[in-house]
Amino acid sequence: MLIFAHRGASAIEPENTLLAFNAACTANSDGVEFDIHHVDGKLMVIHDRYLERTTSGSGLLIAHSYAQLRQLNAGKGAIIPTLDEVLAVVTKQSVINIELKGIEIKDMSLLFDCLDNAKAVLKLNFKQILLSSFNHHLLQAIYRQRPEFSLGALTAGLPLGNAQFAQQLAAYSVHIVLDYVNAEFVIDAHQRGLKVYVYTVDKLIDIKKMKALGVDGIFANNPQQARLYLQQI
């Protein structure tokens, strides 16, 4: 079972900062997960649409310029990083799960340019990249434009057709919230050739359950602790 560092090692360092991603790389995780938003012509790595929870700023993320955002404290003096900066830190991770949050279909060229540059400069292997989103229209557009990228179809519930929606999107994996994953869903996804990744799994009792269900990976805020728990099972 793979362990993804959720928003970097967010229980160890401020989430979605270079501090967290450096921590994730030394925390024995199999991969990292983080969120991106398109702001002022840049792809910024941050989870929320609003600034209050994770930075010294306030208000709507997209109401600020890139220069203004780079002046904010994202925790321990860290700044909000760009996608380019994060990729430079996490290139050795087996899987780099980029959740497309504040990004639209019209922004795809910006994302593709960034990934193509990382391949050329950082020697990033596209097989490491997993692009995920709750916006299934966006995933469909990516598949049509750049089918070489693996897709992760996100759901915050338990769909009537189980993992059928992810198969229809030609996804590599289906990402489901811990609250709703069950044996029927996992079996259905595997029968459709999909990996099952579950978010967010931090407690020993939940890790045991995920192991028993046969899921393929979990997203954990403290990947080092999750690895220790997994070794106890």
C-alpha positions, -999 to +999 in steps of 0.1 A: +000+000+000+015+033-011+017+062+013+013+097-001+025+128+018-007+148+019+000+185+010+036+176+017+043+163+052+016+187+065+016+174+101+053+180+104+057+214+085+033+240+072+012+224+045+020+230+008+053+247+016+088+238+005+094+230+042+067+203+040+079+189+007+115+186+019+101+168+050+080+145+028+111+135+009+128+123+041+097+107+056+098+075+037+067+083+017+061+068-017+047+100-032+035+135-026+002+152-031-005+189-034-030+214-049-025+241-075-044+273-084-039+295-113-032+331-101-020+360-121-003+338-148+014+315-122+005+281-109+006+284-071+007+255-047-019+262-020-051+243-010-077+269-001-094+296-022-090+319+007-058+329+024-067+331+061-062+294+072-027+288+059-011+322+054-007+357+070-030+371+043-067+374+041-094+374+014-098+355-019-066+340-033-073+352-069-080+387-057-042+391-051-014+395-075+015+371-077+038+397-061+014+402-032+011+365-026+048+360-025+050+385+004+028+364+027+040+341+054+027+305+047+041+293+080+075+294+097+084+322+073+079+301+042+063+316+011+036+301-011+056+282-037+050+278-074+046+245-091+080+248-107+096+252-072+078+222-058+087+200-087+123+209-083+121+195-047+101+163-053+115+150-085+128+118-068+093+108-055+078+078-071+045+095-077+038+132-078+000+138-074-010+172-085-046+180-076-060+206-100-081+228-078-082+264-089-075+258-126-097+257-156-096+241-191-083+273-206-053+271-183-041+238-195-013+251-217+002+268-186+002+234-168+016+215-198+043+241-204+054+237-167+055+199-169+073+199-202+099+223-188+103+200-157+109+171-180+135+189-200+153+206-171+147+184-141+146+151-161+112+145-147+096+113-160+059+118-169+052+084-155+057+100-121+029+125-127-006+119-116-031+147-123-062+145-102-093+166-098-129+167-087-135+186-120-141+156-143-146+179-173-110+190-168-098+154-166-116+146-198-099+176-215-065+166-203-070+131-217-080+144-251-050+168-252-023+149-235-032+112-230+003+104-218-005+118-183-021+095-158-054+108-143-069+105-108-106+109-106-117+123-072-150+118-054-161+130-021-190+105-020-200+070-030-213+071-066-242+049-076-220+032-102-191+029-078-159+035-099-177+035-132-172+073-136-134+069-133-133+042-159-153+064-183-127+091-178-099+067-188-084+073-153-055+055-138-068+058-103-099+067-083-095+088-052-122+084-026-128+100+008-122+078+038-157+082+051-173+063+022-149+038+009-161+002+013-153-033+000-178-032-028-162+000-042-127-013-040-136-046-057-155-027-084-126-004-090-101-032-092-123-051-116-122-020-139-084-019-137-083+011-115-060+019-085-079+030-053-063+058-033-081+070-001-079+104+016-071+114+043-059+084+065-039+091+096-053+069+124-039+034+131-075+019+131-082+035+097-049+023+082-057-012+094-091-010+077-076+003+044-051-025+045-079-050+050-099-035+022-070-039-002-067-003-012-036+007-032-027+038-014-035+064+012-029+101+017-015+108+051-006+141+068+022+124+086+037+099+062+064+088+086+039+079+113+017+062+087+046+041+076+053+030+112+016+021+117+016+001+085+046-019+097+027-028+128-001-045+109 
